[in-house]
Amino acid sequence: MRPVHGRTVAVIAALVLWSVVELIAGVIGTVRSLIGRMAAGEPSSAGEVELLDEPDDLSSNLRLGVLTVAAVVSIVWLFPVRANAEGRSWHRHGRPWLVLAWVVPIVNLSVPRRLIDDIWLSSRPGPPPDGRRQAGRAPVVAGLLWWGGLLVYFVVIRATEGRLSWLLEEDALPWLARLEIMRTLVGIAASVLAALVLWRISSFQEPRRTAHIPADARPGALDAG
């Protein structure tokens, strides 16, 4: 059994940082969209909008950069966690998919969730799943909420935002403000849920790992002696 607690903390820290950046970017994007029109519906001065162009671009780039870091740290976390989970139950996808699942189109819509579900089932206390028949029966929070939130964030909101920008042109600004708020809230919620799932898996595995360490070899044993 490999130690995973430190890597879990690193992933959660990256997700927290992304949530903070997401919140800042969401506020800037929302304000920029709102001041694009005055309350009466007339376009506001171009200068007011241009003042937020640079912060908006900077926050968007920072959002993408932090999200990329969080994704890389998460993939690094997956390898020891998956290694610890193997042997107790059947996994639906091989180790190469720990990386490929996130980058292959179409596949990345469902396989990452299934990877985490299988790790959850193999790691939780109690008897392991009975072969393929029980595979994939992870709790709702592990299988639906966190991954559904990420799909809404990446697929639905971003696709709809681009569609509105093209169809509505000037009338898109109020809608873009609403979508910015929705994207921010959904992204932060998905980040929190993902952090809870990762922490839960770590809490499943750590007791099993330390149980395999002889008592006299555990930290603090020499001092206690």
C-alpha beads as a LAMMPS data file, in Angstrom:
LAMMPS data file: protein, C-alpha beads

225 atoms
224 bonds

1 atom types
1 bond types

-500.0 500.0 xlo xhi
-500.0 500.0 ylo yhi
-500.0 500.0 zlo zhi

Masses

1 110.0

Atoms # bond

1 1 1 0.000 0.000 0.000
2 1 1 1.346 3.381 -1.026
3 1 1 0.836 6.553 1.038
4 1 1 -1.726 8.855 -0.589
5 1 1 -2.624 11.361 2.114
6 1 1 -0.022 13.938 1.048
7 1 1 -1.046 13.768 -2.599
8 1 1 -4.693 14.041 -1.619
9 1 1 -3.962 17.240 0.300
10 1 1 -2.098 18.593 -2.758
11 1 1 -5.061 17.896 -5.049
12 1 1 -7.523 19.456 -2.628
13 1 1 -5.289 22.538 -2.309
14 1 1 -5.238 22.845 -6.111
15 1 1 -9.041 22.537 -6.219
16 1 1 -9.420 25.194 -3.520
17 1 1 -7.117 27.517 -5.450
18 1 1 -9.124 26.896 -8.610
19 1 1 -12.352 27.698 -6.745
20 1 1 -10.908 31.019 -5.568
21 1 1 -9.696 31.906 -9.061
22 1 1 -13.046 30.794 -10.503
23 1 1 -14.868 33.093 -8.098
24 1 1 -12.669 36.074 -8.977
25 1 1 -12.952 35.394 -12.713
26 1 1 -16.705 34.950 -12.410
27 1 1 -17.143 38.289 -10.646
28 1 1 -15.013 40.118 -13.219
29 1 1 -16.781 38.447 -16.140
30 1 1 -20.219 39.152 -14.698
31 1 1 -19.472 42.816 -14.031
32 1 1 -18.001 43.199 -17.513
33 1 1 -21.139 41.746 -19.090
34 1 1 -23.483 43.818 -16.945
35 1 1 -21.856 47.164 -17.591
36 1 1 -22.042 46.448 -21.305
37 1 1 -25.563 47.808 -21.048
38 1 1 -27.060 50.500 -18.869
39 1 1 -30.216 49.851 -16.876
40 1 1 -32.341 51.389 -19.599
41 1 1 -30.910 48.998 -22.173
42 1 1 -28.676 51.498 -23.941
43 1 1 -25.066 50.527 -24.601
44 1 1 -22.715 51.953 -22.016
45 1 1 -19.582 53.786 -22.985
46 1 1 -16.899 51.697 -24.642
47 1 1 -14.373 52.978 -22.116
48 1 1 -16.163 51.347 -19.188
49 1 1 -16.083 47.968 -20.865
50 1 1 -12.480 48.347 -22.011
51 1 1 -11.376 48.979 -18.430
52 1 1 -12.292 45.392 -17.604
53 1 1 -10.957 43.797 -20.792
54 1 1 -7.463 43.246 -19.432
55 1 1 -8.557 41.920 -15.987
56 1 1 -11.103 39.682 -17.727
57 1 1 -8.485 38.202 -20.056
58 1 1 -6.006 37.804 -17.190
59 1 1 -8.510 36.072 -14.929
60 1 1 -9.619 33.763 -17.756
61 1 1 -6.025 32.736 -18.460
62 1 1 -5.358 32.266 -14.741
63 1 1 -8.517 30.175 -14.445
64 1 1 -7.346 27.895 -17.245
65 1 1 -3.809 27.665 -15.863
66 1 1 -4.870 26.733 -12.333
67 1 1 -7.396 24.235 -13.690
68 1 1 -4.643 22.603 -15.756
69 1 1 -2.432 22.314 -12.676
70 1 1 -5.311 20.780 -10.712
71 1 1 -5.907 18.267 -13.520
72 1 1 -2.239 17.222 -13.655
73 1 1 -2.010 16.847 -9.862
74 1 1 -5.215 14.791 -9.915
75 1 1 -3.814 12.397 -12.524
76 1 1 -0.617 12.019 -10.487
77 1 1 -2.814 11.237 -7.465
78 1 1 -4.686 8.561 -9.416
79 1 1 -1.728 6.222 -9.937
80 1 1 -0.918 5.291 -6.306
81 1 1 -4.582 5.351 -5.350
82 1 1 -5.451 2.977 -8.176
83 1 1 -2.477 0.733 -7.285
84 1 1 -3.765 0.518 -3.711
85 1 1 -7.257 -0.365 -4.919
86 1 1 -6.221 -3.136 -7.296
87 1 1 -6.519 -6.715 -6.123
88 1 1 -9.670 -6.248 -4.031
89 1 1 -12.148 -6.052 -6.918
90 1 1 -12.498 -5.843 -10.664
91 1 1 -11.741 -2.538 -12.439
92 1 1 -13.453 -1.739 -15.714
93 1 1 -10.486 0.063 -17.295
94 1 1 -6.743 -0.619 -17.386
95 1 1 -4.024 1.681 -16.058
96 1 1 -3.363 3.454 -19.408
97 1 1 -6.833 4.953 -19.092
98 1 1 -5.753 6.845 -15.983
99 1 1 -4.310 9.342 -18.473
100 1 1 -6.127 8.582 -21.730
101 1 1 -9.571 8.875 -20.151
102 1 1 -9.109 12.614 -19.678
103 1 1 -7.885 13.478 -23.177
104 1 1 -9.670 11.122 -25.598
105 1 1 -12.833 12.806 -26.970
106 1 1 -16.183 11.207 -26.112
107 1 1 -14.406 8.787 -23.767
108 1 1 -13.638 11.679 -21.416
109 1 1 -17.363 12.212 -20.865
110 1 1 -17.798 9.066 -18.779
111 1 1 -14.636 6.987 -18.247
112 1 1 -13.003 9.297 -15.627
113 1 1 -16.075 8.951 -13.437
114 1 1 -15.993 5.174 -13.832
115 1 1 -12.322 5.077 -12.849
116 1 1 -13.069 6.950 -9.623
117 1 1 -16.161 4.837 -8.951
118 1 1 -14.146 1.617 -9.209
119 1 1 -11.443 2.989 -6.918
120 1 1 -14.105 4.073 -4.411
121 1 1 -15.709 0.622 -4.395
122 1 1 -12.385 -1.190 -4.066
123 1 1 -11.171 1.085 -1.272
124 1 1 -14.161 1.348 1.028
125 1 1 -14.264 -0.747 4.216
126 1 1 -16.064 -4.040 4.250
127 1 1 -16.173 -6.830 1.685
128 1 1 -15.109 -5.829 -1.824
129 1 1 -17.609 -5.855 -4.726
130 1 1 -18.446 -9.323 -6.015
131 1 1 -16.891 -9.219 -9.477
132 1 1 -18.464 -7.398 -12.386
133 1 1 -22.010 -7.690 -11.102
134 1 1 -21.467 -5.094 -8.392
135 1 1 -18.958 -2.945 -10.283
136 1 1 -20.022 0.641 -10.807
137 1 1 -22.408 0.809 -7.854
138 1 1 -20.707 3.720 -6.182
139 1 1 -22.701 6.162 -4.022
140 1 1 -24.441 9.037 -5.761
141 1 1 -21.983 11.611 -4.447
142 1 1 -19.098 9.643 -5.952
143 1 1 -20.742 8.748 -9.218
144 1 1 -23.053 11.557 -10.211
145 1 1 -22.871 14.862 -8.363
146 1 1 -19.192 15.771 -8.710
147 1 1 -18.825 14.490 -12.260
148 1 1 -22.200 15.866 -13.348
149 1 1 -21.162 19.273 -12.048
150 1 1 -17.936 19.190 -14.053
151 1 1 -19.805 18.162 -17.205
152 1 1 -22.243 21.023 -16.753
153 1 1 -19.338 23.391 -16.226
154 1 1 -17.307 22.340 -19.258
155 1 1 -19.846 21.116 -21.777
156 1 1 -23.242 22.749 -21.254
157 1 1 -22.326 26.193 -19.947
158 1 1 -19.360 26.858 -22.226
159 1 1 -21.160 25.552 -25.307
160 1 1 -24.281 27.589 -24.526
161 1 1 -22.222 30.703 -23.862
162 1 1 -20.588 30.489 -27.274
163 1 1 -23.941 29.839 -28.929
164 1 1 -25.575 32.864 -27.305
165 1 1 -22.667 35.104 -28.240
166 1 1 -23.108 34.135 -31.879
167 1 1 -26.917 34.201 -32.061
168 1 1 -27.877 37.150 -29.911
169 1 1 -24.944 39.453 -30.590
170 1 1 -25.610 42.651 -28.591
171 1 1 -28.576 41.087 -26.765
172 1 1 -26.305 38.339 -25.456
173 1 1 -24.732 40.480 -22.739
174 1 1 -27.451 40.003 -20.072
175 1 1 -27.542 36.273 -20.782
176 1 1 -23.763 36.031 -20.629
177 1 1 -23.835 37.631 -17.191
178 1 1 -26.294 34.987 -15.973
179 1 1 -24.239 32.210 -17.524
180 1 1 -21.080 33.564 -15.899
181 1 1 -22.751 33.401 -12.497
182 1 1 -24.081 29.905 -13.177
183 1 1 -20.722 28.664 -14.448
184 1 1 -18.944 30.014 -11.378
185 1 1 -21.391 28.477 -8.913
186 1 1 -21.438 25.099 -10.677
187 1 1 -17.640 25.038 -10.989
188 1 1 -17.108 25.765 -7.300
189 1 1 -19.757 23.211 -6.276
190 1 1 -18.153 20.539 -8.484
191 1 1 -14.732 21.376 -7.032
192 1 1 -15.990 20.991 -3.455
193 1 1 -17.713 17.687 -4.237
194 1 1 -14.628 16.344 -6.016
195 1 1 -12.467 17.298 -3.023
196 1 1 -14.854 15.442 -0.701
197 1 1 -14.709 12.319 -2.891
198 1 1 -10.897 12.353 -3.021
199 1 1 -10.621 12.870 0.714
200 1 1 -13.068 10.045 1.335
201 1 1 -11.075 7.643 -0.831
202 1 1 -7.898 8.650 1.003
203 1 1 -9.615 8.043 4.339
204 1 1 -10.612 4.577 3.096
205 1 1 -7.080 3.629 2.093
206 1 1 -4.912 5.105 4.838
207 1 1 -6.161 2.795 7.646
208 1 1 -5.585 -0.237 5.424
209 1 1 -2.069 0.967 4.593
210 1 1 -1.063 1.620 8.202
211 1 1 -2.560 -1.727 9.236
212 1 1 0.109 -3.422 7.129
213 1 1 2.951 -1.576 8.899
214 1 1 4.412 -3.371 11.938
215 1 1 3.620 -1.544 15.152
216 1 1 7.299 -1.006 16.016
217 1 1 7.913 0.569 12.588
218 1 1 5.157 3.186 12.754
219 1 1 6.001 6.869 13.340
220 1 1 6.361 7.614 17.016
221 1 1 6.871 3.969 18.015
222 1 1 10.550 4.485 18.939
223 1 1 9.745 7.554 21.001
224 1 1 6.998 5.686 22.811
225 1 1 9.465 2.884 23.582

Bonds

1 1 1 2
2 1 2 3
3 1 3 4
4 1 4 5
5 1 5 6
6 1 6 7
7 1 7 8
8 1 8 9
9 1 9 10
10 1 10 11
11 1 11 12
12 1 12 13
13 1 13 14
14 1 14 15
15 1 15 16
16 1 16 17
17 1 17 18
18 1 18 19
19 1 19 20
20 1 20 21
21 1 21 22
22 1 22 23
23 1 23 24
24 1 24 25
25 1 25 26
26 1 26 27
27 1 27 28
28 1 28 29
29 1 29 30
30 1 30 31
31 1 31 32
32 1 32 33
33 1 33 34
34 1 34 35
35 1 35 36
36 1 36 37
37 1 37 38
38 1 38 39
39 1 39 40
40 1 40 41
41 1 41 42
42 1 42 43
43 1 43 44
44 1 44 45
45 1 45 46
46 1 46 47
47 1 47 48
48 1 48 49
49 1 49 50
50 1 50 51
51 1 51 52
52 1 52 53
53 1 53 54
54 1 54 55
55 1 55 56
56 1 56 57
57 1 57 58
58 1 58 59
59 1 59 60
60 1 60 61
61 1 61 62
62 1 62 63
63 1 63 64
64 1 64 65
65 1 65 66
66 1 66 67
67 1 67 68
68 1 68 69
69 1 69 70
70 1 70 71
71 1 71 72
72 1 72 73
73 1 73 74
74 1 74 75
75 1 75 76
76 1 76 77
77 1 77 78
78 1 78 79
79 1 79 80
80 1 80 81
81 1 81 82
82 1 82 83
83 1 83 84
84 1 84 85
85 1 85 86
86 1 86 87
87 1 87 88
88 1 88 89
89 1 89 90
90 1 90 91
91 1 91 92
92 1 92 93
93 1 93 94
94 1 94 95
95 1 95 96
96 1 96 97
97 1 97 98
98 1 98 99
99 1 99 100
100 1 100 101
101 1 101 102
102 1 102 103
103 1 103 104
104 1 104 105
105 1 105 106
106 1 106 107
107 1 107 108
108 1 108 109
109 1 109 110
110 1 110 111
111 1 111 112
112 1 112 113
113 1 113 114
114 1 114 115
115 1 115 116
116 1 116 117
117 1 117 118
118 1 118 119
119 1 119 120
120 1 120 121
121 1 121 122
122 1 122 123
123 1 123 124
124 1 124 125
125 1 125 126
126 1 126 127
127 1 127 128
128 1 128 129
129 1 129 130
130 1 130 131
131 1 131 132
132 1 132 133
133 1 133 134
134 1 134 135
135 1 135 136
136 1 136 137
137 1 137 138
138 1 138 139
139 1 139 140
140 1 140 141
141 1 141 142
142 1 142 143
143 1 143 144
144 1 144 145
145 1 145 146
146 1 146 147
147 1 147 148
148 1 148 149
149 1 149 150
150 1 150 151
151 1 151 152
152 1 152 153
153 1 153 154
154 1 154 155
155 1 155 156
156 1 156 157
157 1 157 158
158 1 158 159
159 1 159 160
160 1 160 161
161 1 161 162
162 1 162 163
163 1 163 164
164 1 164 165
165 1 165 166
166 1 166 167
167 1 167 168
168 1 168 169
169 1 169 170
170 1 170 171
171 1 171 172
172 1 172 173
173 1 173 174
174 1 174 175
175 1 175 176
176 1 176 177
177 1 177 178
178 1 178 179
179 1 179 180
180 1 180 181
181 1 181 182
182 1 182 183
183 1 183 184
184 1 184 185
185 1 185 186
186 1 186 187
187 1 187 188
188 1 188 189
189 1 189 190
190 1 190 191
191 1 191 192
192 1 192 193
193 1 193 194
194 1 194 195
195 1 195 196
196 1 196 197
197 1 197 198
198 1 198 199
199 1 199 200
200 1 200 201
201 1 201 202
202 1 202 203
203 1 203 204
204 1 204 205
205 1 205 206
206 1 206 207
207 1 207 208
208 1 208 209
209 1 209 210
210 1 210 211
211 1 211 212
212 1 212 213
213 1 213 214
214 1 214 215
215 1 215 216
216 1 216 217
217 1 217 218
218 1 218 219
219 1 219 220
220 1 220 221
221 1 221 222
222 1 222 223
223 1 223 224
224 1 224 225
